[in-house]
Structure formats: C-alpha cells, structure tokens
Amino acid sequence: MTSGMTLAEQARQLFDSAVGAVQPGPMLQRTLSLDPSGRQLKVRDRTFQLRENLYLVGFGKAVLGMAAAAEELLGQHLVQGVISVPKGIQAAVEHAGKQEMLLKPHSHIQVFEGAEDNLPDRDALRAALAIQQLAEGLTADDLLLVLISGVGAADREPGGGGSALLPAPIPPVTLEEKQTLTKLLAARGATIQELNTIRKALSQLKGGGLAQAAYPAQVVSLILSDVIGDPLEVIASGPTVASAHNVQDCLQILNHYGLRAALPRSVKTVLSRADSDPHGPHTCGHVLNVIIGSNSLALAEAQRQAEALGYRAMVLSTAMQGDVRSVARFYGLLARVAAARLTPSLAERPLEEETKLHQLAAELQLPDLQLEEALEAVAKAQGPVCLLAGGEPTVQLQGSGKGGRNQELALHVGVELGRQPLGPIDVLFLSGGTDGQDGPTKVAGAWVTSDLSSQASAESLDVAAFLADNDSYTFFCRFQGGTHLLHTGLTGTNVMDVHLLICHPQ
C-alpha cells in the first residue's frame, strides 16, 4: 500500500485529481493568456487585440465559475457580459463555500438563473434574449468570448441541458409551441439527433445562430464538453457551430413521425420562410471553437496521479455507455480476467471469461475501447493496476427508490465482483459524477470492493431488493454507516462520469 493510504483513500484521491483537472480556473488558465503589455489575448495559438473591446456571454452548469475565472483574468478589458445558469446555482455555490466560483460584487457580468428542472422556461428565455441583444450590438472591432457547458444527461433529453438555458424560438413560434413539438417527437421515439435538428431549425441562437448574431465581431467559444466524443455541434446544440441541417431534414423527420399535419401555423411559417431563404446554411469563419475541458482530460490527469502512486495505469475508454447492468458485467469480467493475469499461478485459467469479456465489449460498441492494450499492460505489470474509464451509462428505471447511475453502477459491480473468488488480489471499483451530483442525490457516486455482497448480508441488507427498486442511495446510506458514498459537494464542473477499477495484489 502506497504511503500508508487505504485503497479507498487512493481511489478518492484519483477521482479528486480528475475533477481538479477540469475546474473552471485551471481550464481557463491553460487556454487563455495575456501578453506582458496586457493588450493581446492568446487563445491556444491564436492572438486577438484587446482595447477594452471584449464582451462575454455564457450558458450552462459550469459557466458561473468559468465566467468568474475569465473576469479575474481579463480585468478591465471586459466591457459587459451576460450569462444564463441553472436556477439556484449561485446559492448552492455560496453554500459550498466555493468563493472562487462566484462573480465579484461589482462584476460587469449580469447573471440570469433559469431552466428549473433542466427545462427551458420564461427566465431562460429572458436570458437568451439578453444574450442575443448583446451579440447583435457588436461591431467588427469587438471580440465576443462565449462560455459553454452542458448540464449533464439532460442535454440528451427532450428540451433539457445546456440548450435549455438558451431558448430563443424564431417568431412567431412560442416557447410553449416549441416545447410541445419536442415532447411529441420524443414521445414517438425520436432520437436526440432528430430532436436537435428540429430545435436548431426553430431557434434563433442554436446551430450557429449565436455566431451569426455576433457577426462581424470575432467570436472565441470556450467549451466544456459533457458529451461522448466531444461533438461541437451537439454540446448545448452548437450555438457557435455552423449547422448543415436544412428544412428538408426537418420535414423528413416530421413526416416520419406523422406530425407534419399537426404542426402549429407558426412552425409551418418558420419552416417555409427558411425553405425560401437563398442564403442556405451560414458559415462561422469568424469563430474559434476550443474544447477546454473534457472527460479525456480528466482521465489523463487521474492516470498521471495513479502512476505517481505506483500503479500501472491505463485509460480504457472515454465513451462508456449502455445499460448499467451490461457495463457492470463488463467491469466484473474485466476484474476477473485482470486478477487472473496478475496471479502467475492462475495463468492456465480457462479462456472462457476472456471470450465473454470480448463479446460483451463488442455488444457495448465503445468506439475508443483499448481493451487488448489494457490486458497486455496488466499481464506485464509487476504490481498494482488501475484501469480508468469515463462516459455516461444509462439506468432503466423500474422501481421508485432513490439513486443515480453512478451509485447504481457501483452496486451492480459490487455484486459482479462477489460472484466468484478473485484470488490473492484486492479489487476496488469507484464510479462518480464529475459535477458532484449523482441523479437526485447530494453525493457524486460510490465505491465497492469484492466482499460487498457478503458484508451486506452480515448487515441484513438485501442487495437484490435495493437494485430491483433502483434504491442504491438508500443502500449505500445504510451500508457500513454510509462510508462507501462519495461526498464532494457541487464541483463547479461537468465532464460526465469517472470509473476506476483498482487491482492490488495482496
């Protein structure tokens, strides 16, 4: 054991380091710098002239902290700013004692709070219109800094997410009409890509609309990604990314779901107007889009920290998705195969489990999975191994309990790890949401070891019953006095989830 820390303490340290790498302050300092004269802003390898001509807009869960860090860095050059953040976030950040994520009392940035329950509302609409007004008033001499973060899984849900904080339907479409249409499509099984196509077509700001409103000003968009693969056009519906969607795409989708006849007159008006618009999709040549934080950045930092603690560390995937039960089976099999490879005396073990592991990996369809490389690294390891992954699995809700996908995944993995002996190897699995909030709970996630099932039985806790009721939070609150829960408080960032699988020879 390194430096006298328990495995659980080490896992927690690795999780904290992943979250620390994508905090607003460090992210902006890595990306933005002023030259010594203070008259030039460097963004990665591009340079922009500053002469008190800098404006700022932003929307998303982590944007309050991003805006505070930007104002701290850019000082007197910032003329004016408007940001749209989730309802209650300022009070929550204050309560968490994260002063560095709050704007100063005399800030030039106006804060709007809206999108209660991650759904677009009147407050979010007011914020979007204020952002639009600021953008439309800019000239060719101005520079607009756009801060974008998603709001977790809601970005892939009807009407939710980072895009919920920027609702500006094209008149005469009303907010209610747009929401009703989105809900109808979702109820008929429309994919998130299809929903986004319709949203963008009816929005003044999404799908490159914000960049177009700011033209001819230069636009620098700094993006914190909470979407697998970091696709710019999907994060908060791509307000600074040129959209290739056209009216024909929309009509095809509406026809497919039998909704074309039921469209409100306002929607028909907007679509027919767009159809006759000779300009077609606009370009965004005056825009620099930069991903400043992502799941892969967070995992890379955790990998560095794990290596410093003496682990052979590997990142498996940043696109972990699929039902938590399948993902848990994958981690259970991975732990058994890794344990066998770490125990020379078990090297002749049947290859049946490796075959099952590869089959399951193929079913999960993880585009960036480094499974072979990870297993080779484990085989060569002379000591403890740490396998890292990130992404966002999904939970099929059947019960009425309380939990979140991270706690549910951890509990399922705990059961999988206990299915058969792992030999002289200590195994620990941790799953945590980088935003510090797992589902409707005030914890980020949980960690488990291979003796979870037997220890739960000793405390008369029926794991299967808790899982059947999707009640992982209640289980972990009762299990060993709640010591397996991951308490971080609001982190002020959001790059999906982090998974750690530690295998430590005894």
For each residue, the residues with C-beta under 8 A, 3 or more apart:
1: 4 5 6 7 504
2: 5 10 309 310
3: 309
4: 1
5: 1 2 9 10 13
6: 1 9 10
7: 1 10 11 426 428 449 502 504
8: 11 12 428 447
9: 5 6 12 13
10: 2 5 6 7 13 14 309 502
11: 7 8 14 15 428 430 447 500 502
12: 8 9 15 16 430 447 486
13: 5 9 10 16 17 305 309
14: 10 11 17 18 302 305 306 309 386 388 430 500
15: 11 12 18 19 302 430 432 444 486 498 500
16: 12 13 19 20 488
17: 13 14 20 21 301 302 304 305
18: 14 15 21 22 298 299 301 302 434 498
19: 15 16 22 23 298 434 436 488 491 493 498
20: 16 17 23 26 301
21: 17 18 26 293 297 298 300 301 302
22: 18 19 26 27 224 293 294 297 298 434 493 495
23: 19 20 26 27 65 491 492 493
24: 27 28 62 65 66 68 69 101 492 493
25: 28 29 65 69 72 100
26: 20 21 22 23 29 30
27: 22 23 24 30 31 66 69 222 224 292 293 493
28: 24 25 31 32 66 69 70 73 222 292
29: 25 26 32 33 69 73
30: 26 27 292
31: 27 28 43 44 222 290 292
32: 28 29 41 42 43 70 73 74 222
33: 29 41 42
34: 38 40 41 42 50 73 74
35: 38 39 40 42 47
36:
37: 40
38: 34 35 50 75 77
39: 35 49 50 51
40: 34 35 37 47 48 49 50
41: 32 33 34 47 48 49 50 54 74 77 143
42: 32 33 34 35 45 46 47 48
43: 31 32 46 47 48 220 222 288 290
44: 31 290
45: 42
46: 42 43 220 288
47: 35 40 41 42 43
48: 40 41 42 43 143 218 220
49: 39 40 41 53
50: 34 38 39 40 41 53 54 74 77 143
51: 39 77 141
52: 76 77 79
53: 49 50 77 79 141 142 143
54: 41 50 74 77 78 79 142 143 145
55: 78 79 80 81 134 138 142 143 144 145 217
56: 67 70 71 78 80 81 82 83 109 144 145 146 147
57: 81 82 83 131 134 135 144 145 146 147 210
58: 63 66 67 81 83 84 146 147 148
59: 63 83 84 85 127 128 131 147 148 149 162 165 166 236
60: 63 85 147 148 149 150 151 162 165 224 236 494
61: 85 86 89 149 150 151 152 162 435 494
62: 24 65 66 149 224 435 492 493 494
63: 58 59 60 66 67 83 84 85 147 148 149
64: 67 68 83 85 89 90 93 101 102 103 111 492
65: 23 24 25 62 68 69 93 98 100 101 492 493
66: 24 27 28 58 62 63 69 70 147 149 222 224
67: 56 58 63 64 70 71 81 83 103 109 147
68: 24 64 65 71 72 100 101 102 103 104
69: 24 25 27 28 29 65 66 72 73 100
70: 28 32 56 66 67 73 74 78 145 147
71: 56 67 68 74 75 78 81 103 104 107 108 109
72: 25 68 69 75
73: 28 29 32 34 69 70
74: 32 34 41 50 54 70 71 77 78 145
75: 38 71 72 78
76: 52
77: 38 41 50 51 52 53 54 74
78: 54 55 56 70 71 74 75 81 108 109
79: 52 53 54 55 108
80: 55 56 108 109 110 134
81: 55 56 57 58 67 71 78 107 108 109 110 134
82: 56 57 109 110 112 127 130 131 134
83: 56 57 58 59 63 64 67 109 110 111 112 127 147
84: 58 59 63 112 113 114 115 124 127 128 131 165 166
85: 59 60 61 63 64 89 90 111 112 113 165
86: 61 89 113 114 115 116 118 151 165
87: 113 114 115 116 123
88: 91 92 113
89: 61 64 85 86 92 93 113 490
90: 64 85 93 94 102 111 113
91: 88 94 95
92: 88 89 95 96 490
93: 64 65 89 90 96 98 101 102 490 492
94: 90 91 97 98 102
95: 91 92
96: 92 93 489 490
97: 94
98: 65 93 94 101 102 490 492
99: 102
100: 25 65 68 69
101: 24 64 65 68 93 98 492
102: 64 68 90 93 94 98 99
103: 64 67 68 71 107 109 111
104: 68 71 107
105:
106:
107: 71 81 103 104
108: 71 78 79 80 81
109: 56 67 71 78 80 81 82 83 103
110: 80 81 82 83 130
111: 64 83 85 90 103
112: 82 83 84 85 123 124 126 127 130
113: 84 85 86 87 88 89 90 123
114: 84 86 87 120 121 122 123 124 125 126 127 165
115: 84 86 87 118 119 120 121 123 124 151 164 165
116: 86 87 119 121 123
117:
118: 86 115 151 154 157 160 161 164
119: 115 116 159 160 164 179
120: 114 115 124 125 159 163 164 165 167 175 178 179
121: 114 115 116 124 125 175
122: 114 125 126 175
123: 87 112 113 114 115 116 126 127
124: 84 112 114 115 120 121 127 128 164 165 166 167
125: 114 120 121 122 128 129 167 168 175
126: 112 114 122 123 129 130
127: 59 82 83 84 112 114 123 124 130 131 165 166
128: 59 84 124 125 131 132 165 166 167 168 205
129: 125 126 132 133 168
130: 82 110 112 126 127 133 134
131: 57 59 82 84 127 128 134 135 166 205 210
132: 128 129 135 136 168 204 205 210 213
133: 129 130 136 137
134: 55 57 80 81 82 130 131 137 138
135: 57 131 132 138 144 210 213 214 217
136: 132 133 213 214
137: 133 134
138: 55 134 135 142 144 214 216 217
139: 142 216 217
140: 216 217
141: 51 53 217
142: 53 54 55 138 139 217 218
143: 41 48 50 53 54 55 217 218 219 220
144: 55 56 57 135 138 214 217 218 219 220
145: 54 55 56 57 70 74 220 222
146: 56 57 58 210 219 220 221 222 239 240
147: 56 57 58 59 60 63 66 67 70 83 222
148: 58 59 60 63 162 221 222 223 224 235 236 239 240
149: 59 60 61 62 63 66 162 223 224 226 236 493 494
150: 60 61 154 155 161 162 224 225 226 227 235 236 494
151: 60 61 86 115 118 154 155 160 161 162 164 165 226 494
152: 61 155 161 226 433 435 494 496
153: 156 157 161 392 405
154: 118 150 151 157 160 161 164
155: 150 151 152 160 161 162 163 226 227 234 235 236
156: 153 160 161 192 227
157: 118 153 154 160 161 186 192
158: 182 183 185 186 195
159: 119 120 163 164 179 182 183
160: 118 119 151 154 155 156 157 163 164
161: 118 150 151 152 153 154 155 156 157 164 236
162: 59 60 61 148 149 150 151 155 165 166 226 235 236 237
163: 120 155 159 160 166 167 196 199 206 236 237
164: 115 118 119 120 124 151 154 159 160 161 167
165: 59 60 84 85 86 114 115 120 124 127 128 151 162 236
166: 59 84 124 127 128 131 162 163 205 206 210 236 237 239
167: 120 124 125 128 163 164 175 178 203
168: 125 128 129 132 203 204 205 209
169: 173 174 175 177 178 202 203 204
170: 173 202 203 204 270
171: 266
172: 266 269 270
173: 169 170 177 178 202 264 266 267 270
174: 169 177 178 266
175: 120 121 122 125 167 169 178 179
176: 179 180
177: 169 173 174 180 181 264 266 267
178: 120 167 169 173 174 175 181 182 199 202 203
179: 119 120 159 175 176 182 183
180: 176 177 183 184
181: 177 178 184 185 198 202 259 263 264 267
182: 158 159 178 179 185 186 195 198 199
183: 158 159 179 180 186 187
184: 180 181 187 188 257 259 262
185: 158 181 182 188 190 194 195 198 253 257 259
186: 157 158 182 183 189 190 195
187: 183 184
188: 184 185 257 258 259
189: 186 257
190: 185 186 194 195 198 253 257
191: 194 195
192: 156 157 195 196 234
193: 196 197
194: 185 190 191 197 198 253
195: 158 182 185 186 190 191 192 198 199
196: 163 192 193 199 200 206 234 237
197: 193 194 200 201 245 249 250 253
198: 181 182 185 190 194 195 201 202 250 253 254
199: 163 178 182 195 196 202 203 206 207 237
200: 196 197 203 206 207 209 237 238 243 245
201: 197 198 207 245 247 249 250 270 271 274
202: 169 170 173 178 181 198 199 267 270
203: 167 168 169 170 178 199 200 206 207 209 237
204: 132 168 169 170 209 213
205: 128 131 132 166 168 209 210 213 239
206: 163 166 196 199 200 203 209 210 236 237 238 239 243
207: 199 200 201 203 233 237 238 239 241 242 243 245
208: 211 212 238 239 240 241 242 243 281 282 284
209: 168 200 203 204 205 206 212 213 239
210: 57 131 132 135 146 166 205 206 213 214 239 240
211: 208 214 215 219 221 239 240 241 242 282 284 286 287
212: 208 209 215 282 284
213: 132 135 136 204 205 209 210
214: 135 136 138 144 210 211 217 219 286
215: 211 212 286
216: 138 139 140 286
217: 55 135 138 139 140 141 142 143 144 214 286
218: 48 142 143 144 286 288
219: 143 144 146 211 214 240 284 286 287 288
220: 43 46 48 143 144 145 146 287 288 290
221: 146 148 211 240 287 288 289 290
222: 27 28 31 32 43 66 145 146 147 148 290 292
223: 148 149 232 235 289 290 291 292
224: 22 27 60 62 66 148 149 150 291 292 293 294 493 494 495
225: 150 230 235 291 293 294 295 495
226: 149 150 151 152 155 162 235 494 495 496
227: 150 155 156 230 231 234 235 496
228: 295 318 319 321 391 392 496
229: 319 367
230: 225 227 235 291 294 296
231: 227 234 235
232: 223 235 238 241 289 291
233: 207 237 238 241 243
234: 155 192 196 227 231 237 238
235: 148 150 155 162 223 225 226 227 230 231 232 238
236: 59 60 148 149 150 155 161 162 163 165 166 206 239
237: 162 163 166 196 199 200 203 206 207 233 234
238: 200 206 207 208 232 233 234 235 241 243
239: 146 148 166 205 206 207 208 209 210 211 236
240: 146 148 208 210 211 219 221 284 287 289
241: 207 208 211 232 233 238 284 287 289
242: 207 208 211 281 282 283 284
243: 200 206 207 208 233 238 281
244: 281
245: 197 200 201 207 249 250 281
246: 249 250 274 280 281
247: 201 250 251 271 274 275
248: 251 252
249: 197 201 245 246 252 253
250: 197 198 201 245 246 247 253 254 271
251: 247 248 254 255 260 271
252: 248 249 255 256
253: 185 190 194 197 198 249 250 256 257
254: 198 250 251 257 259 260 263
255: 251 252 258 260
256: 252 253
257: 184 185 188 189 190 253 254
258: 188 255 261
259: 181 184 185 188 254 262 263
260: 251 254 255 263
261: 258
262: 184 259
263: 181 254 259 260 267 268 271
264: 173 177 181 267 268
265: 268 269
266: 171 172 173 174 177 269 270
267: 173 177 181 202 263 264 270 271
268: 263 264 265 271 272
269: 172 265 266 272 273
270: 170 172 173 201 202 266 267 273 274
271: 201 247 250 251 263 267 268 274 275
272: 268 269 275 276
273: 269 270 276 277
274: 201 246 247 270 271 277
275: 247 271 272
276: 272 273
277: 273 274 280
278:
279: 282
280: 246 277
281: 208 242 243 244 245 246
282: 208 211 212 242 279
283: 242
284: 208 211 212 219 240 241 242 287 289
285:
286: 211 214 215 216 217 218 219
287: 211 219 220 221 240 241 284
288: 43 46 218 219 220 221
289: 221 223 232 240 241 284
290: 31 43 44 220 221 222 223
291: 223 224 225 230 232 294
292: 27 28 30 31 222 223 224
293: 21 22 27 224 225 297 298 493 495
294: 22 224 225 230 291 297 298 318 495
295: 225 228 298 299 318 390 391 434 495 496 497 498
296: 230 299 300 315 318 390
297: 21 22 293 294 300 301 495
298: 18 19 21 22 293 294 295 301 302 390 434 495 498
299: 18 295 296 302 303 315 318 388 389 390 498
300: 21 296 297 303 304 315
301: 17 18 20 21 297 298 304 305
302: 14 15 17 18 21 298 299 305 306 313 388 498 500
303: 299 300 306 307 313 314 315 386 388
304: 17 300 301 307 308
305: 13 14 17 301 302 308 309
306: 14 302 303 309 311 313 386 388
307: 303 304 310 311 312 313
308: 304 305
309: 2 3 10 13 14 305 306
310: 2 307 383 384
311: 306 307 383 384 385 386 502
312: 307 377 378 380 381 382 383 384 385 386
313: 302 303 306 307 385 386 387 388
314: 303 370 373 374 377 385 386 387 388
315: 296 299 300 303 318 370 388 389
316: 320 369 370 371 374 387 388 389
317: 320 366 368 369 370 389 390 391
318: 228 294 295 296 299 315 368 389 390 391
319: 228 229 366 367 368 369 391
320: 316 317 327 364 366 389 390 391 392 393 497 499
321: 228 327 364 366 391 392 393 394
322: 326 327 363 364 365 393 394
323: 326 327 393 394 395 396
324: 327 328 393 394 395 405 408 409 412
325: 328 329 412
326: 322 323 329 330 360 363 364
327: 320 321 322 323 324 330 331 364 393 409 412
328: 324 325 331 332 409 412 413 415 416
329: 325 326 332 333 360 416
330: 326 327 333 334 357 360 361 364
331: 327 328 334 335 413 416 429 499 501
332: 328 329 335 336 413 415 416 417 419
333: 329 330 336 337 353 356 357 360 416
334: 330 331 337 338 357 387 501
335: 331 332 338 339 416 417 422 427 429 450 501 503
336: 332 333 339 340 353 420 422
337: 333 334 340 341 353 354 357 375
338: 334 335 341 342 375 378 385 387 501 503
339: 335 336 342 343 346 422 423 425 427 503
340: 336 337 343 346 347 349 353 423
341: 337 338 347 375 378 379
342: 338 339 378 381 385 425 503 505
343: 339 340 346 347 423 424 425 505
344: 347
345:
346: 339 340 343 349 423
347: 340 341 343 344
348:
349: 340 346 353
350: 353
351: 354 355
352: 355 356
353: 333 336 337 340 349 350 356 357
354: 337 351 357 358 375
355: 351 352 358 359
356: 333 352 353 359 360
357: 330 333 334 337 353 354 360 361 371
358: 354 355 361 362 371
359: 355 356 362 363
360: 326 329 330 333 356 357 363 364
361: 330 357 358 364 366 369 371
362: 358 359 365
363: 322 326 359 360
364: 320 321 322 326 327 330 360 361 369
365: 322 362
366: 317 319 320 321 361 369 391
367: 229 319
368: 317 318 319
369: 316 317 319 361 364 366
370: 314 315 316 317 373 374
371: 316 357 358 361 374 375
372: 375 376
373: 314 370 376 377
374: 314 316 370 371 377 378 387
375: 337 338 341 354 371 372 378 379
376: 372 373 379 380
377: 312 314 373 374 380 381 385
378: 312 338 341 342 374 375 381 385 387 503
379: 341 375 376
380: 312 376 377
381: 312 342 377 378 384 385
382: 312
383: 310 311 312 505
384: 310 311 312 381 502 503 504 505
385: 311 312 313 314 338 342 377 378 381 502 503 504
386: 14 303 306 311 312 313 314 500 501 502 503
387: 313 314 316 334 338 374 378 500 501 503
388: 14 299 302 303 306 313 314 315 316 498 499 500 501
389: 299 315 316 317 318 320 498 499 501
390: 295 296 298 299 317 318 320 495 496 497 498 499
391: 228 295 317 318 319 320 321 366 496 497 499
392: 153 228 320 321 405 496 497
393: 320 321 322 323 324 327 405 409 497
394: 321 322 323 324 405
395: 323 324 403 404 405 408 470
396: 323
397: 470
398: 468 469 470
399: 468 469 470 471
400: 469 470
401: 466 469 470 471 472 473 474
402: 439 440 441 470 471 473 474
403: 395 407 408 438 439 441 470 471 472 473 474
404: 395 407 408 433 437 438 439 440 441 443 445 472 473
405: 153 324 392 393 394 395 408 409 433 438 439 497
406: 409 410 431 432 433 438 444 445 446 486 497
407: 403 404 410 411 431 438 439 441 443 445 446 472 473 475 476 485
408: 324 395 403 404 405 411 412 467 470 472
409: 324 327 328 393 405 406 412 413 431 499
410: 406 407 413 414 429 430 431 445 446 447 448 472 476 484
411: 407 408 414 415 446 448 452 463 466 467 472 475 476
412: 324 325 327 328 408 409 415 416 467
413: 328 331 332 409 410 416 417 429 431 448
414: 410 411 417 418 429 448 449 450 452 453 463
415: 328 332 411 412 418 419 452 453 463 464 467
416: 328 329 331 332 333 335 412 413 419
417: 332 335 413 414 422 427 429 448 449 450 452
418: 414 415 450 451 452 453 454
419: 332 415 416
420: 336
421:
422: 335 336 339 417 425 427 450
423: 339 340 343 346
424: 343 505 506
425: 339 342 343 422 503 504 505 506
426: 7 449 450 502 503 504 505 506
427: 335 339 417 422 449 450 501 502 503 504
428: 7 8 11 447 448 449 500 501 502 504
429: 331 335 410 413 414 417 447 448 449 499 500 501 502
430: 11 12 14 15 410 445 446 447 448 486 498 499 500 502
431: 406 407 409 410 413 445 446 447 497 498 499 500
432: 15 406 438 444 445 446 486 488 497 498
433: 152 404 405 406 436 437 438 444 445 496 497
434: 18 19 22 295 298 444 491 493 494 495 496 497 498
435: 61 62 152 444 490 491 493 494
436: 19 433 444 488 489 490 491
437: 404 433 441 442 443 444 490
438: 403 404 405 406 407 432 433 441 443 444 445 473 486
439: 402 403 404 405 407 473
440: 402 404
441: 402 403 404 407 437 438 473
442: 437 487
443: 404 407 437 438 446 473 476 485 486 487 488
444: 15 406 432 433 434 435 436 437 438 486 487 488 491
445: 404 406 407 410 430 431 432 433 438 485 486 497
446: 406 407 410 411 430 431 432 443 472 476 484 485 486
447: 8 11 12 410 428 429 430 431 484 486
448: 410 411 413 414 417 428 429 430 452 484
449: 7 414 417 426 427 428 429 452
450: 335 414 417 418 422 426 427
451: 418 454 455
452: 411 414 415 417 418 448 449 455 456 463 479
453: 414 415 418 456 457 463
454: 418 451 457 458
455: 451 452 458 459 479 480
456: 452 453 459 461 462 463 475 479
457: 453 454 460 461
458: 454 455
459: 455 456 478 479 480
460: 457
461: 456 457 466 475 478 479
462: 456 465 466
463: 411 414 415 452 453 456 466 467 475
464: 415 467 468
465: 462 468 469
466: 401 411 461 462 463 469 471 472 474 475
467: 408 411 412 415 463 464 470 471 472
468: 398 399 464 465
469: 398 399 400 401 465 466
470: 395 397 398 399 400 401 402 403 408 467
471: 399 401 402 403 466 467 474 475
472: 401 403 404 407 408 410 411 446 466 467 475 476
473: 401 402 403 404 407 438 439 441 443 476 477
474: 401 402 403 466 471 477 478
475: 407 411 456 461 463 466 471 472 478 479
476: 407 410 411 443 446 472 473 479 482 484 485
477: 473 474 482 485
478: 459 461 474 475 482
479: 452 455 456 459 461 475 476 482 484
480: 455 459 483 484
481:
482: 476 477 478 479 485
483: 480
484: 410 446 447 448 476 479 480
485: 407 443 445 446 476 477 482
486: 12 15 406 430 432 438 443 444 445 446 447
487: 442 443 444
488: 16 19 432 436 443 444 491
489: 96 436
490: 89 92 93 96 98 435 436 437
491: 19 23 434 435 436 444 488 494
492: 23 24 62 64 65 93 98 101
493: 19 22 23 24 27 62 65 149 224 293 434 435
494: 60 61 62 149 150 151 152 224 226 434 435 491
495: 22 224 225 226 293 294 295 297 298 390 434
496: 152 226 227 228 295 390 391 392 433 434
497: 295 320 390 391 392 393 405 406 431 432 433 434 445
498: 15 18 19 295 298 299 302 388 389 390 430 431 432 434
499: 320 331 388 389 390 391 409 429 430 431
500: 11 14 15 302 386 387 388 428 429 430 431
501: 331 334 335 338 386 387 388 389 427 428 429
502: 7 10 11 311 384 385 386 426 427 428 429 430
503: 335 338 339 342 378 384 385 386 387 425 426 427
504: 1 7 384 385 425 426 427 428
505: 342 343 383 384 424 425 426
506: 424 425 426
